[in-house]
Amino acid sequence: MPGRSRLPGADSGCDTPAAFALNKPHGSGSLLWTAKANPPFMRHNRFPLLLALALALVAFGTVAVPSHAAPATAKKQIVFVHGPASHGYGGHAYGPAFRMLARILNENAPAVTAVVVQDNADLSVLDTADAIVLGSDGGGLVKTLGNRLEPLMAKGVGLACIHYTVDPTDPKAIQRLIAWMGGAYEQHWSVNPFWEAEFKTFPDHPVARGLKPFKANDEWYYHMRFVPDMKGVTSILSAVPPESTRQGPDGPHSGNAQVRARQGMAEVVAWVYERPGGGRGFGFTGMHTHWTWAQDSFRKSVLNALVWIAGAEVPADGVPSKTPTLDELEADLGMPRPRDFNADATRKLIEAMNP
Protein backbone atom coordinates (compact mmCIF):
# COMPACT_ATOMS: atom_id res chain seq x y z
CA MET A 1 0.00 0.00 0.00
CA PRO A 2 1.18 3.54 -0.64
CA GLY A 3 2.61 5.21 2.46
CA ARG A 4 3.21 1.88 4.19
CA SER A 5 6.46 -0.01 4.89
CA ARG A 6 6.96 -3.65 5.70
CA LEU A 7 8.86 -4.52 8.89
CA PRO A 8 11.15 -7.50 8.21
CA GLY A 9 9.90 -10.63 9.86
CA ALA A 10 6.28 -9.45 10.24
CA ASP A 11 3.56 -11.55 8.63
CA SER A 12 1.66 -10.29 5.59
CA GLY A 13 -1.23 -9.08 7.69
CA CYS A 14 0.88 -6.71 9.75
CA ASP A 15 1.73 -3.73 7.69
CA THR A 16 3.53 -0.98 9.56
CA PRO A 17 2.90 2.73 9.19
CA ALA A 18 5.86 4.34 7.42
CA ALA A 19 6.32 6.64 10.40
CA PHE A 20 6.80 3.59 12.63
CA ALA A 21 10.35 2.69 11.58
CA LEU A 22 13.85 2.27 12.93
CA ASN A 23 15.67 5.54 12.47
CA LYS A 24 19.26 6.43 13.31
CA PRO A 25 19.63 10.20 13.61
CA HIS A 26 22.78 11.51 11.95
CA GLY A 27 25.77 11.33 14.30
CA SER A 28 23.91 9.24 16.85
CA GLY A 29 24.90 5.81 18.11
CA SER A 30 21.33 4.92 19.12
CA LEU A 31 18.12 3.95 17.42
CA LEU A 32 14.84 5.82 17.67
CA TRP A 33 11.29 4.57 17.31
CA THR A 34 9.15 7.29 15.74
CA ALA A 35 5.70 5.70 16.22
CA LYS A 36 3.31 7.27 18.67
CA ALA A 37 1.10 4.29 19.22
CA ASN A 38 1.36 0.56 19.67
CA PRO A 39 0.40 -0.83 16.24
CA PRO A 40 -1.32 -4.17 15.77
CA PHE A 41 1.82 -6.00 14.65
CA MET A 42 3.34 -5.48 18.12
CA ARG A 43 0.78 -7.85 19.50
CA HIS A 44 1.56 -10.70 17.08
CA ASN A 45 4.61 -12.74 16.07
CA ARG A 46 6.91 -11.07 18.55
CA PHE A 47 9.87 -13.46 18.23
CA PRO A 48 10.70 -12.58 14.60
CA LEU A 49 10.25 -8.93 15.48
CA LEU A 50 12.58 -9.09 18.46
CA LEU A 51 15.17 -11.00 16.45
CA ALA A 52 15.09 -8.37 13.74
CA LEU A 53 15.40 -5.62 16.34
CA ALA A 54 18.42 -7.31 17.99
CA LEU A 55 20.16 -7.71 14.64
CA ALA A 56 19.49 -4.07 13.87
CA LEU A 57 20.91 -2.95 17.20
CA VAL A 58 24.10 -4.92 16.60
CA ALA A 59 24.38 -3.57 13.05
CA PHE A 60 24.06 0.00 14.26
CA GLY A 61 26.68 -0.53 16.98
CA THR A 62 24.44 0.08 19.99
CA VAL A 63 25.39 -3.16 21.74
CA ALA A 64 28.84 -2.35 23.14
CA VAL A 65 30.87 -2.17 26.33
CA PRO A 66 30.40 1.26 27.94
CA SER A 67 33.17 3.62 26.86
CA HIS A 68 34.07 4.44 30.49
CA ALA A 69 34.93 0.83 31.33
CA ALA A 70 38.74 0.63 31.37
CA PRO A 71 40.72 -2.62 31.59
CA ALA A 72 42.27 -3.42 34.96
CA THR A 73 45.90 -2.37 35.29
CA ALA A 74 48.24 -5.34 35.51
CA LYS A 75 50.23 -5.65 38.71
CA LYS A 76 53.95 -5.01 38.60
CA GLN A 77 56.03 -8.07 39.46
CA ILE A 78 58.90 -7.86 41.95
CA VAL A 79 61.28 -10.82 42.06
CA PHE A 80 63.54 -11.32 45.09
CA VAL A 81 66.63 -13.49 44.59
CA HIS A 82 68.80 -14.37 47.58
CA GLY A 83 71.88 -16.32 48.51
CA PRO A 84 72.42 -18.13 51.83
CA ALA A 85 72.46 -16.38 55.19
CA SER A 86 75.74 -15.85 57.04
CA HIS A 87 77.23 -14.00 60.02
CA GLY A 88 75.44 -16.01 62.70
CA TYR A 89 71.89 -16.02 63.99
CA GLY A 90 69.97 -13.22 62.27
CA GLY A 91 73.01 -11.96 60.37
CA HIS A 92 72.86 -11.23 56.61
CA ALA A 93 69.54 -13.09 56.55
CA TYR A 94 68.54 -12.22 53.01
CA GLY A 95 66.04 -15.04 52.52
CA PRO A 96 64.07 -14.41 55.73
CA ALA A 97 64.08 -10.66 55.11
CA PHE A 98 62.93 -11.08 51.53
CA ARG A 99 60.11 -13.43 52.52
CA MET A 100 58.93 -10.90 55.08
CA LEU A 101 59.09 -8.02 52.59
CA ALA A 102 57.33 -10.02 49.87
CA ARG A 103 54.56 -10.99 52.27
CA ILE A 104 54.02 -7.35 53.26
CA LEU A 105 53.97 -6.21 49.64
CA ASN A 106 51.49 -8.90 48.62
CA GLU A 107 49.21 -8.00 51.52
CA ASN A 108 49.52 -4.21 51.57
CA ALA A 109 50.68 -2.97 48.15
CA PRO A 110 47.91 -3.79 45.66
CA ALA A 111 49.86 -2.39 42.69
CA VAL A 112 52.53 -5.11 42.90
CA THR A 113 52.98 -8.83 43.34
CA ALA A 114 56.16 -10.30 44.82
CA VAL A 115 57.87 -13.68 44.65
CA VAL A 116 61.03 -14.98 46.36
CA VAL A 117 63.50 -17.49 44.88
CA GLN A 118 66.87 -18.76 46.06
CA ASP A 119 69.85 -18.35 43.79
CA ASN A 120 70.14 -22.09 43.11
CA ALA A 121 66.50 -22.42 41.95
CA ASP A 122 64.93 -21.94 38.52
CA LEU A 123 65.34 -18.23 37.76
CA SER A 124 63.17 -18.05 34.65
CA VAL A 125 60.84 -15.75 36.59
CA LEU A 126 63.42 -13.00 36.10
CA ASP A 127 62.41 -12.75 32.46
CA THR A 128 58.97 -11.34 33.37
CA ALA A 129 60.05 -9.17 36.30
CA ASP A 130 59.42 -5.44 36.51
CA ALA A 131 61.93 -5.18 39.36
CA ILE A 132 64.61 -7.50 40.73
CA VAL A 133 65.93 -7.42 44.31
CA LEU A 134 69.27 -9.08 45.04
CA GLY A 135 70.67 -10.22 48.39
CA SER A 136 74.03 -11.97 48.59
CA ASP A 137 77.38 -11.64 50.34
CA GLY A 138 80.20 -10.01 48.41
CA GLY A 139 77.81 -8.99 45.66
CA GLY A 140 77.86 -12.61 44.51
CA LEU A 141 74.63 -12.41 42.55
CA VAL A 142 75.74 -9.26 40.74
CA LYS A 143 78.67 -11.25 39.37
CA THR A 144 76.96 -14.57 38.65
CA LEU A 145 73.84 -13.02 37.13
CA GLY A 146 75.50 -10.03 35.49
CA ASN A 147 75.23 -11.26 31.91
CA ARG A 148 71.64 -12.33 32.44
CA LEU A 149 70.73 -9.00 34.03
CA GLU A 150 72.34 -6.88 31.31
CA PRO A 151 69.52 -7.16 28.73
CA LEU A 152 66.87 -6.84 31.43
CA MET A 153 68.42 -3.61 32.66
CA ALA A 154 68.53 -2.36 29.06
CA LYS A 155 64.76 -3.01 28.88
CA GLY A 156 64.20 -0.81 31.94
CA VAL A 157 63.70 -3.48 34.62
CA GLY A 158 64.29 -2.03 38.09
CA LEU A 159 67.11 -3.26 40.33
CA ALA A 160 67.68 -3.14 44.09
CA CYS A 161 70.73 -4.40 45.99
CA ILE A 162 70.63 -4.86 49.75
CA HIS A 163 73.56 -4.63 52.21
CA TYR A 164 76.64 -6.68 51.21
CA THR A 165 75.21 -7.06 47.70
CA VAL A 166 76.36 -3.51 46.92
CA ASP A 167 80.02 -4.62 47.33
CA PRO A 168 80.71 -6.98 44.41
CA THR A 169 84.51 -6.38 44.50
CA ASP A 170 84.96 -7.14 40.78
CA PRO A 171 85.61 -3.96 38.73
CA LYS A 172 83.21 -4.95 35.95
CA ALA A 173 80.44 -5.74 38.45
CA ILE A 174 81.03 -2.43 40.23
CA GLN A 175 80.67 -0.51 36.96
CA ARG A 176 77.50 -2.43 36.15
CA LEU A 177 75.98 -1.54 39.51
CA ILE A 178 76.87 2.11 39.05
CA ALA A 179 75.17 2.05 35.64
CA TRP A 180 72.13 0.14 36.88
CA MET A 181 71.47 1.71 40.27
CA GLY A 182 73.67 4.79 40.38
CA GLY A 183 76.24 3.68 42.92
CA ALA A 184 78.20 0.83 44.48
CA TYR A 185 80.68 0.05 47.24
CA GLU A 186 84.25 0.40 46.03
CA GLN A 187 86.98 -1.04 48.20
CA HIS A 188 89.67 1.41 49.34
CA TRP A 189 87.14 4.19 48.67
CA SER A 190 84.10 3.17 50.73
CA VAL A 191 83.89 1.99 54.36
CA ASN A 192 81.49 -0.25 56.27
CA PRO A 193 81.53 0.54 60.01
CA PHE A 194 78.84 -0.17 62.59
CA TRP A 195 77.23 3.01 63.91
CA GLU A 196 73.94 4.48 65.02
CA ALA A 197 72.66 6.67 62.20
CA GLU A 198 70.14 9.38 62.94
CA PHE A 199 67.94 10.29 59.99
CA LYS A 200 66.35 13.67 60.53
CA THR A 201 65.08 14.82 57.14
CA PHE A 202 63.97 13.18 53.92
CA PRO A 203 63.67 14.35 50.31
CA ASP A 204 60.50 15.23 48.46
CA HIS A 205 60.35 11.89 46.66
CA PRO A 206 57.79 9.05 46.47
CA VAL A 207 60.17 6.67 48.25
CA ALA A 208 60.25 9.00 51.27
CA ARG A 209 56.48 9.01 51.70
CA GLY A 210 55.42 8.31 55.27
CA LEU A 211 58.95 8.27 56.68
CA LYS A 212 59.49 9.77 60.12
CA PRO A 213 62.79 10.74 61.74
CA PHE A 214 64.44 7.68 63.26
CA LYS A 215 67.66 6.15 64.53
CA ALA A 216 69.06 2.76 63.63
CA ASN A 217 72.20 1.01 64.75
CA ASP A 218 73.50 -1.03 61.84
CA GLU A 219 76.47 -1.70 59.61
CA TRP A 220 75.88 1.34 57.41
CA TYR A 221 78.27 1.42 54.45
CA TYR A 222 79.09 4.91 53.23
CA HIS A 223 81.20 7.00 50.86
CA MET A 224 79.91 5.00 47.93
CA ARG A 225 81.16 5.39 44.37
CA PHE A 226 78.34 7.17 42.55
CA VAL A 227 77.75 8.26 38.97
CA PRO A 228 79.52 11.55 38.12
CA ASP A 229 77.96 14.51 39.95
CA MET A 230 75.37 12.03 41.32
CA LYS A 231 73.26 12.84 38.26
CA GLY A 232 69.96 10.97 38.55
CA VAL A 233 70.68 9.94 42.16
CA THR A 234 68.42 10.97 45.05
CA SER A 235 69.60 10.35 48.61
CA ILE A 236 66.81 8.77 50.65
CA LEU A 237 68.71 8.15 53.88
CA SER A 238 71.76 10.20 54.89
CA ALA A 239 73.34 10.98 58.25
CA VAL A 240 76.56 12.29 59.75
CA PRO A 241 78.59 9.34 61.06
CA PRO A 242 80.66 9.54 64.23
CA GLU A 243 84.20 10.70 63.52
CA SER A 244 85.51 7.50 65.04
CA THR A 245 84.13 5.62 62.01
CA ARG A 246 86.39 7.67 59.72
CA GLN A 247 89.59 7.00 61.58
CA GLY A 248 90.22 3.39 60.67
CA PRO A 249 93.53 2.41 59.11
CA ASP A 250 93.80 2.20 55.36
CA GLY A 251 92.19 -0.94 53.99
CA PRO A 252 89.46 -2.24 51.66
CA HIS A 253 86.77 -1.72 54.31
CA SER A 254 88.34 0.07 57.26
CA GLY A 255 89.36 3.51 56.03
CA ASN A 256 91.12 5.72 53.52
CA ALA A 257 92.34 9.31 53.17
CA GLN A 258 89.26 10.43 51.22
CA VAL A 259 86.90 9.30 53.99
CA ARG A 260 89.02 10.89 56.71
CA ALA A 261 88.93 14.22 54.84
CA ARG A 262 85.11 14.39 55.04
CA GLN A 263 84.93 15.27 58.72
CA GLY A 264 81.45 16.37 59.80
CA MET A 265 79.82 15.66 56.44
CA ALA A 266 76.61 13.73 55.91
CA GLU A 267 76.96 10.40 54.13
CA VAL A 268 74.43 8.66 51.87
CA VAL A 269 73.50 5.15 52.99
CA ALA A 270 70.37 4.56 50.86
CA TRP A 271 69.55 6.07 47.49
CA VAL A 272 67.42 5.75 44.37
CA TYR A 273 68.45 6.26 40.78
CA GLU A 274 66.77 7.00 37.46
CA ARG A 275 68.76 5.67 34.53
CA PRO A 276 69.19 7.98 31.53
CA GLY A 277 67.82 5.32 29.17
CA GLY A 278 64.93 4.27 31.43
CA GLY A 279 64.71 2.06 34.48
CA ARG A 280 65.20 2.66 38.19
CA GLY A 281 67.60 1.49 40.87
CA PHE A 282 67.82 1.36 44.65
CA GLY A 283 70.84 0.83 46.87
CA PHE A 284 70.42 0.10 50.58
CA THR A 285 73.51 -0.48 52.73
CA GLY A 286 71.86 -1.42 56.05
CA MET A 287 70.44 -4.80 57.15
CA HIS A 288 73.37 -6.49 58.82
CA THR A 289 71.04 -7.86 61.50
CA HIS A 290 67.53 -9.15 60.97
CA TRP A 291 66.20 -7.38 64.06
CA THR A 292 66.54 -3.91 62.54
CA TRP A 293 63.52 -4.65 60.34
CA ALA A 294 61.45 -3.91 63.44
CA GLN A 295 62.17 -0.19 62.96
CA ASP A 296 59.11 1.13 61.13
CA SER A 297 60.70 3.80 58.92
CA PHE A 298 63.71 1.60 58.17
CA ARG A 299 61.30 -1.04 56.88
CA LYS A 300 59.05 1.44 55.06
CA SER A 301 61.95 3.06 53.20
CA VAL A 302 62.75 -0.30 51.60
CA LEU A 303 59.13 -1.24 50.88
CA ASN A 304 58.49 2.13 49.24
CA ALA A 305 61.64 1.86 47.14
CA LEU A 306 60.75 -1.59 45.84
CA VAL A 307 57.33 -0.40 44.70
CA TRP A 308 58.94 2.62 43.04
CA ILE A 309 61.63 0.76 41.12
CA ALA A 310 58.92 -1.57 39.78
CA GLY A 311 57.24 1.46 38.23
CA ALA A 312 54.17 1.38 40.50
CA GLU A 313 52.71 4.25 42.52
CA VAL A 314 53.86 4.49 46.13
CA PRO A 315 50.89 5.08 48.49
CA ALA A 316 50.52 8.61 49.85
CA ASP A 317 51.66 7.52 53.33
CA GLY A 318 54.03 4.83 52.10
CA VAL A 319 53.49 1.07 52.17
CA PRO A 320 51.86 0.22 55.51
CA SER A 321 52.99 -2.66 57.69
CA LYS A 322 52.70 -3.79 61.28
CA THR A 323 55.76 -3.65 63.53
CA PRO A 324 56.99 -7.25 63.77
CA THR A 325 57.62 -8.82 67.15
CA LEU A 326 60.76 -10.78 68.01
CA ASP A 327 58.78 -14.02 67.71
CA GLU A 328 57.62 -13.06 64.21
CA LEU A 329 61.12 -12.10 63.12
CA GLU A 330 62.49 -15.38 64.45
CA ALA A 331 59.72 -17.30 62.68
CA ASP A 332 60.91 -15.82 59.39
CA LEU A 333 64.46 -16.94 60.19
CA GLY A 334 63.25 -20.51 60.31
CA MET A 335 66.20 -21.86 62.30
CA PRO A 336 66.72 -22.99 65.90
CA ARG A 337 67.54 -20.29 68.42
CA PRO A 338 71.11 -20.66 69.70
CA ARG A 339 71.55 -21.28 73.40
CA ASP A 340 73.58 -18.11 73.86
CA PHE A 341 70.99 -15.87 72.15
CA ASN A 342 69.76 -13.21 74.58
CA ALA A 343 66.09 -12.95 73.65
CA ASP A 344 65.22 -10.52 76.44
CA ALA A 345 67.91 -8.06 75.41
CA THR A 346 66.90 -8.31 71.74
CA ARG A 347 63.25 -7.83 72.61
CA LYS A 348 64.06 -4.67 74.57
CA LEU A 349 66.18 -3.45 71.65
CA ILE A 350 63.24 -3.94 69.30
CA GLU A 351 60.84 -2.19 71.66
CA ALA A 352 63.14 0.85 71.81
CA MET A 353 63.31 1.18 68.02
CA ASN A 354 59.96 2.95 67.72
CA PRO A 355 59.70 5.38 70.68
Beta strands, then each sheet from edge to edge (+ up, - down):
strand 1: 4-5
strand 2: 16-17
strand 3: 22-23
strand 4: 32-33
strand 5: 76-82
strand 6: 112-118
strand 7: 131-135
strand 8: 158-162
strand 9: 183-184
strand 10: 194-199
strand 11: 214-219
strand 12: 225-226
strand 13: 233-239
strand 14: 267-274
strand 15: 280-284
sheet 1: 1+ 2-
sheet 2: 3+ 4-
sheet 3: 6+ 5+ 7+ 8+ 15+ 14- 13+
sheet 4: 9+ 12-
sheet 5: 10+ 11-
end
